[in-house]
Amino acid sequence: MNVMLQAGAAAPAAAQGGSMMSSIIMIVMLFVVMYFFMIRPQRKQQKELDNFRNGLAKGQKVVTAGGIYGVVKEVNERDILMEVDGNVTLRVDKTAIMRDPRQ
């Protein structure tokens, strides 16, 4: 009788270990899915934006984060000189340039 009680007590402990393992697997799978659907595409988009900003050239049409459309007159290391209308020029930080308006 005593042997049967000991064998019966070991079975739930093994079941709990398997349950814990499946929980860990589910958490890992959640992080993998989150990486492929959220983090990876955001990194790719940021890399494309950085390449666009580093490739700015004189005469290129751009839009700022504030929605100002203009044409690049001069490109410096950290900022650009942008012609907005006629003789109106603005010095804008490169991080404020968001996209090419043709896209």
ABEGO torsion letter per residue (X at the ends): XAAAAAAAAAAAAAAAAAAAAAAAAAAAAAAAAAAAAAAAAAAAAAAAAAAAAAABBBGBBBBBAAGBBBBBABBBAABBBBBABEABBBBBBAAABABBAAX
